[in-house]
Amino acid sequence: MSDRAFTDMTALIIDDQEFVLNIVRKMMEQIGFGRIETAADGQTGLEVVTDVRPHVVLCDIEMRPMDGLTFLKQLRDGSDRTIRETPVIFLTSHGRHELVTQARALGADGFVTKPATVNVLRERIEQSFDGRGA
């Protein structure tokens, strides 16, 4: 268990299932994030990232109308470097190799298989920050 403080940090959770949003929100509260935003699809997520500038994004891969891979591609292709470099961790109900390969090629920072645990989620978030020098 890390002593990293998340109280001054903002997280964005993107998932098209309200049940999942609520569960992940509770886990992020347990981890200690001071502000937690949500979005129901990738397009709304891009708007929230631009407005809020979260420290980390937790994103489902399979959503409509904009899925997680399209969200990540558009995020990484953006003109604002600080937004472009936001760590993105995918929440997925499966570890299909082709999706993981695509996500890594687009610049995903990590993966958490649903159902997630607080400890695994915290570990992936810390790894994403450490990997980016945060």
ChimeraX attribute file (.defattr): number of C-alpha atoms within 10 A of each C-alpha:
attribute: neighborCount
match mode: 1-to-1
recipient: residues
	/A:1	6
	/A:2	8
	/A:3	5
	/A:4	10
	/A:5	11
	/A:6	16
	/A:7	12
	/A:8	10
	/A:9	14
	/A:10	18
	/A:11	23
	/A:12	25
	/A:13	28
	/A:14	32
	/A:15	27
	/A:16	21
	/A:17	13
	/A:18	13
	/A:19	10
	/A:20	17
	/A:21	22
	/A:22	14
	/A:23	13
	/A:24	24
	/A:25	20
	/A:26	14
	/A:27	18
	/A:28	22
	/A:29	17
	/A:30	12
	/A:31	18
	/A:32	17
	/A:33	18
	/A:34	14
	/A:35	16
	/A:36	19
	/A:37	17
	/A:38	22
	/A:39	21
	/A:40	20
	/A:41	24
	/A:42	28
	/A:43	19
	/A:44	15
	/A:45	25
	/A:46	19
	/A:47	12
	/A:48	17
	/A:49	22
	/A:50	15
	/A:51	9
	/A:52	14
	/A:53	17
	/A:54	20
	/A:55	22
	/A:56	22
	/A:57	25
	/A:58	24
	/A:59	31
	/A:60	28
	/A:61	27
	/A:62	18
	/A:63	17
	/A:64	13
	/A:65	12
	/A:66	16
	/A:67	19
	/A:68	27
	/A:69	24
	/A:70	16
	/A:71	22
	/A:72	27
	/A:73	16
	/A:74	16
	/A:75	24
	/A:76	19
	/A:77	14
	/A:78	13
	/A:79	10
	/A:80	11
	/A:81	11
	/A:82	11
	/A:83	19
	/A:84	18
	/A:85	17
	/A:86	22
	/A:87	23
	/A:88	26
	/A:89	25
	/A:90	25
	/A:91	26
	/A:92	20
	/A:93	14
	/A:94	13
	/A:95	14
	/A:96	9
	/A:97	9
	/A:98	9
	/A:99	15
	/A:100	19
	/A:101	12
	/A:102	12
	/A:103	23
	/A:104	14
	/A:105	10
	/A:106	17
	/A:107	18
	/A:108	21
	/A:109	22
	/A:110	19
	/A:111	22
	/A:112	22
	/A:113	14
	/A:114	14
	/A:115	12
	/A:116	15
	/A:117	13
	/A:118	14
	/A:119	14
	/A:120	13
	/A:121	22
	/A:122	19
	/A:123	15
	/A:124	17
	/A:125	24
	/A:126	15
	/A:127	16
	/A:128	20
	/A:129	16
	/A:130	10
	/A:131	11
	/A:132	12
	/A:133	7
	/A:134	10
